[in-house]
Structures are given as C-alpha cells and as structure tokens.
Amino acid sequence: MTESKDRSRVPGRTLLPYVSRTLFARDLAYIGCVASENRSAEDVEVFIDSVMLSNGADSDEWEDHRIDWRKQHEIWSHANGLIEGASPTRQDLAAAVMQLQRAVELRDNTLNALYNFTKMPNKTAKAPYPIMADLGIIRPTMKNQLRELRNRLVHEVEEPPLGRDECELLSDTAWYYLKATDRLAHQCISVLVFQYGTDADKSYSYLKVTFNRNDWSARIHGTVSPKFLLDRPSTDCLAVRLTHSTIESYGGHLKFAGEITGFRMALDRLIQMFFDESAL
C-alpha cells in the first residue's frame, strides 16, 4: 500500500497499517471483538475525519494546579511600591526593575514546569519562550525591554539611565503579563470534548481527549459514526490506535478508547485548543 506523503507522527510512536473503509463496511465486528480475545485492539488503527473538530472544543472539567501562583503578584507589588514611592532613588528604581524581572521569570518557570513546552510534539524550539509565543500564551516583545534593562543593570560597569516613567511602564507590562497568564498558572482543562452530527440522521458523534502534560501523549475515547471514519489517512485527520472498542447497534457507531498517534496538523490543532480553552 502507498502511504500518504505527509504522515507526521508523534516521535517514537508506532506507525500501524491503516484500516480501510472496506474493513469497516464489511467486518466492523472484527474491531468490536478483538479486545475480548487474546489479541489486542492495539492491532487496529482508525482514522477520524477532522470535521469532528470543526465545531470547536468544550470542557466542563478543570484541574487545579494547587501551587502558590499568587507569589509572583506579591513580588510585583513590592517592586511597584518602590516605583510609586514619594521620592524613589535610583537604587529604589534599580531594585524595582530586578524584582519585576524576577516576578516574570518565576511565572515563566512555573508555566514551563506545569506544561513542559519543550516536550510537545512537532515543536522544534529548545527553549519554552518561542513555543509559548507560538501558542499565543505570551507576547515576548512585551518583556524584552524589561529583560534587557535588568541585564544592563547587572552586567554593565557604567550605570544605564533609569527614570521613573520608564519603570512605571515596565511595571505595567509585568502586571499585564501576570494577569494574562494567571488562569494557566492556576488551572487548566482536563478534558477536551468534541461533538458533531445529529440524532436525526443517526450521525451524532463525540470525542473526549485527555493530554498527559509530562510528554503530551493524548488519550481519546468516544463514539463515532461510520461516516466519520476514513478509508485512508488524510493530512489533517486524527489517527487513533485502539485499546478497546465495540460496535453499537444504533447506527453502527464505533465506541472506542485509544491513543492518538497522529497526524501533525490535528495534534497541533488539539494542543492549541487545549491552551485556548484553558486560558478562558
């Protein structure tokens, strides 16, 4: 069989032979029964049409990180107090800049510890900043001036110019950054839910996706109408290796659980949806 040219997978995961529509049309019972035999349903891989993702994702399940994410605001408040004092000295302003940068760096480290950005599939950057920017979590240019000024204060022999107005702007920038990332530091969704089709034509289907944030592997389960199972993989479909499956009498839907093994476009889309929903 000839495989699609663009079959980007999660690195290190097995590429299994695709299941053709012929199999689904003629012998769906095979998929439903293999899990109950000595053979494993892992022998079977299915491809789900990306139309299943087209209505967007919902979630009513959240995970509280149970960490002290407010600590960065306490550091910011101390720094801002130095800037807003009656007559801040240059030393006060320099100390404030250092504290503002500390608050931002602590938040960055907190987010990276929670979400392991460099472990995400299809991300080639070795540092979390570019990945966070690509996901729309941060705008790195907002922090550049703060980081550059802090580095100059630390490393330059001659003291760089430092004014109260500039420090107030940097304080506002740090405040907005913390506020923009508070939700992700506090909690995130635990399950992405996708629904498509209608009961009227017996096509109603749903998917539930759960990520392991340690390595960004993804588990999935749901019930899918045969009309959303593809003959062969497309560049934007979901490839799923089954671990359990049955065939429902209602409409011949495939009820299953498994692991998402590809493809790149769909995985990137799911991860982006995870962060979009978590940041709301």
C-alpha positions as a printed Julia matrix, in Angstrom:
280×3 Matrix{Float64}:
   0.0     0.0    0.0
   1.15    3.51  -0.68
   1.16    5.78   2.33
   0.3     9.46   2.32
   3.42   11.6    1.87
   2.69   13.83   4.87
   2.15   11.46   7.78
   3.88   13.34  10.58
   3.56   11.39  13.82
   4.35   11.79  17.46
   8.09   10.98  17.64
   8.83    7.47  18.83
   5.33    6.09  18.4
   4.49    3.16  16.2
   3.1     3.67  12.72
   0.46    0.99  12.21
  -1.2    -0.12   8.99
  -4.33    1.86   8.21
  -7.78    0.27   8.36
  -9.65    0.64   5.09
 -13.32    1.54   4.67
 -13.72   -1.96   3.18
 -12.98   -3.4    6.6
 -15.43   -1.09   8.31
 -18.19   -1.72   5.8
 -17.8    -5.49   5.72
 -16.4    -6.59   9.04
 -16.89   -3.97  11.75
 -17.46   -6.79  14.21
 -13.75   -7.59  13.94
 -12.85   -4.33  15.67
 -15.51   -4.84  18.3
 -14.38   -8.32  19.27
 -10.58   -8.21  19.16
 -10.39   -6.55  22.57
 -12.18   -9.52  24.14
  -9.84  -12.08  22.57
  -6.2   -12.78  23.28
  -5.31  -10.37  20.54
  -5.33   -6.69  21.49
  -7.3    -3.93  19.85
  -3.91   -2.22  19.58
  -3.54   -4.18  16.37
  -6.07   -1.79  14.84
  -5.67    1.85  13.91
  -8.5     4.05  12.7
  -8.6     7.48  11.06
 -11.2    10.0   12.12
 -12.27   12.82   9.82
 -11.11   16.25  11.03
 -14.68   17.5   10.55
 -15.21   16.12  14.07
 -13.12   19.05  15.35
 -14.82   21.72  13.29
 -17.34   22.82  15.93
 -14.57   23.63  18.36
 -13.97   22.2   21.8
 -15.79   22.43  25.1
 -14.86   21.33  28.59
 -16.51   21.33  31.98
 -13.67   19.5   33.74
 -10.8    21.51  35.21
  -7.63   20.67  37.09
  -6.46   22.94  39.91
  -2.65   23.03  39.98
  -2.57   23.63  43.75
   0.51   25.85  43.65
   1.18   29.32  45.03
   0.7    31.17  41.74
  -0.07   34.43  43.6
   3.53   34.68  44.8
   4.55   36.43  41.57
   1.95   39.13  42.26
   3.41   39.68  45.73
   6.84   40.24  44.19
   5.35   42.62  41.62
   3.51   44.54  44.35
   6.76   45.08  46.27
   8.52   46.32  43.13
   5.67   48.61  42.17
   5.66   50.05  45.7
   9.29   51.11  45.26
   8.46   52.86  41.99
   5.35   54.58  43.31
   7.06   55.85  46.46
   7.16   59.58  47.22
  10.76   60.11  46.08
  12.29   56.87  44.78
  16.06   56.91  44.49
  17.92   55.39  41.6
  18.72   52.42  43.83
  14.98   52.02  44.52
  14.21   52.01  40.8
  17.01   49.54  40.04
  15.8    47.22  42.79
  12.26   47.5   41.43
  13.39   46.51  37.92
  15.18   43.47  39.33
  12.07   42.42  41.22
   9.8    42.92  38.21
  12.05   40.67  36.15
  12.11   38.14  38.98
   8.31   38.02  39.07
   8.15   37.46  35.31
  10.86   34.78  35.31
   9.19   32.92  38.18
   5.93   32.9   36.24
   7.74   31.61  33.14
   9.36   28.83  35.15
   6.04   27.95  36.78
   4.3    27.64  33.43
   7.09   25.56  31.94
   7.06   23.21  34.93
   3.3    22.77  34.54
   3.16   22.36  30.78
   6.56   21.01  29.65
   6.54   23.1   26.48
   9.72   21.59  25.04
   8.2    18.08  25.29
   5.36   18.94  22.9
   5.31   17.02  19.62
   6.18   18.93  16.47
   7.85   21.77  18.4
  11.49   22.17  17.38
  12.45   25.06  19.67
  14.72   24.05  22.54
  13.53   26.87  24.81
   9.98   27.42  26.1
   9.71   31.1   25.08
   9.26   30.56  21.31
   6.77   27.75  21.94
   4.76   29.85  24.39
   4.69   32.64  21.82
   3.64   30.25  19.06
   0.73   29.06  21.23
  -0.33   32.66  21.85
   0.32   32.47  25.6
   2.8    35.35  25.67
   3.98   38.24  23.55
   7.76   38.11  24.08
   8.33   41.64  22.77
   6.43   42.95  25.8
   9.11   41.52  28.07
  12.18   42.35  26.01
  12.67   45.85  27.39
  12.35   44.66  30.97
  14.8    41.8   30.48
  17.3    43.98  28.59
  17.23   46.71  31.23
  17.67   44.17  34.02
  20.69   42.66  32.21
  22.24   46.08  31.74
  21.83   46.87  35.43
  23.53   43.61  36.35
  26.33   43.43  33.78
  27.3    46.94  32.66
  30.03   48.76  34.56
  28.53   52.18  33.87
  25.06   52.69  35.25
  22.46   52.93  32.45
  19.96   55.8   32.57
  16.92   54.93  34.65
  13.8    57.04  35.02
  10.61   56.71  36.99
   8.36   56.94  33.9
  10.21   54.07  32.23
   9.95   51.95  35.36
   6.21   52.61  35.61
   5.78   51.38  32.05
   7.8    48.25  32.83
   5.72   47.68  35.96
   2.53   47.89  33.91
   3.98   45.44  31.37
   4.84   42.91  34.08
   1.38   43.31  35.64
  -0.38   42.64  32.34
   1.81   39.62  31.7
   0.98   38.12  35.1
  -2.72   38.81  34.67
  -2.73   37.26  31.18
  -1.18   34.03  32.47
  -2.93   33.78  35.86
  -5.52   31.3   34.62
  -2.93   28.93  33.16
  -0.85   29.15  36.34
  -3.93   28.44  38.47
  -5.67   25.7   36.48
  -6.27   24.11  33.1
  -8.92   21.99  31.46
  -8.54   18.25  31.95
 -10.67   17.03  29.02
 -11.4    18.41  25.54
 -14.87   17.47  24.29
 -15.87   17.5   20.61
 -19.38   16.92  19.27
 -20.59   16.67  15.7
 -23.59   15.36  13.75
 -27.23   14.99  14.75
 -29.52   12.35  16.19
 -31.93   12.96  13.31
 -29.67   11.28  10.75
 -28.03    8.98  13.3
 -24.67   10.69  12.79
 -24.24   12.24  16.25
 -20.7    11.53  17.44
 -18.45   12.75  20.22
 -14.79   12.58  21.2
 -13.1    13.22  24.54
  -9.35   13.93  24.55
  -7.08   13.92  27.61
  -3.44   15.02  27.49
  -0.6    13.78  29.66
   1.3    17.03  30.12
   4.54   15.24  31.03
   5.09   14.16  27.43
   1.92   15.43  25.68
   0.73   11.96  24.75
  -3.04   12.01  24.24
  -5.7     9.51  25.2
  -9.05    9.58  23.43
 -12.41    7.87  23.75
 -15.77    8.42  22.18
 -18.46    7.18  19.87
 -18.14    7.88  16.16
 -20.49    7.36  13.24
 -19.06    5.25  10.39
 -19.45    8.28   8.11
 -16.57    9.97  10.0
 -14.19    7.02   9.65
 -11.89    7.5    6.65
 -10.86    4.97   4.01
  -7.28    6.11   4.35
  -5.43    8.82   6.28
  -5.58   12.46   5.26
  -3.06   15.1    6.3
  -5.42   16.61   8.88
  -7.2    13.54  10.27
  -6.88   12.04  13.74
  -5.01    8.74  13.76
  -6.03    6.59  16.74
  -4.59    3.29  17.9
  -7.43    1.42  19.58
  -7.12   -0.16  23.02
 -10.79   -1.04  23.37
 -13.75   -0.95  21.01
 -17.29   -2.18  20.43
 -19.8    -1.63  17.67
 -23.12   -0.15  18.77
 -26.33   -1.48  17.24
 -27.57    2.11  16.93
 -26.29    3.29  13.57
 -23.27    1.0   13.66
 -21.27    3.57  15.6
 -17.76    2.71  16.77
 -17.44    3.11  20.53
 -13.78    3.1   21.39
 -10.84    4.13  23.55
  -7.26    4.55  22.42
  -4.18    6.69  21.92
  -3.79    9.47  19.37
  -0.77    8.68  17.2
  -1.05   11.45  14.6
  -1.18   13.4   12.45
   0.8    16.6   12.91
  -1.89   19.04  11.79
  -4.54   17.5   14.04
  -2.21   17.23  17.06
  -1.13   20.85  16.73
  -4.77   21.85  16.49
  -5.71   19.89  19.61
  -2.87   21.35  21.67
  -3.79   24.86  20.56
  -7.42   24.22  21.55
  -6.22   22.97  24.95
  -4.5    26.28  25.67
  -7.25   28.41  24.15
  -9.85   26.75  26.38
  -7.62   26.73  29.46
  -6.87   30.45  29.2
 -10.55   31.49  29.02
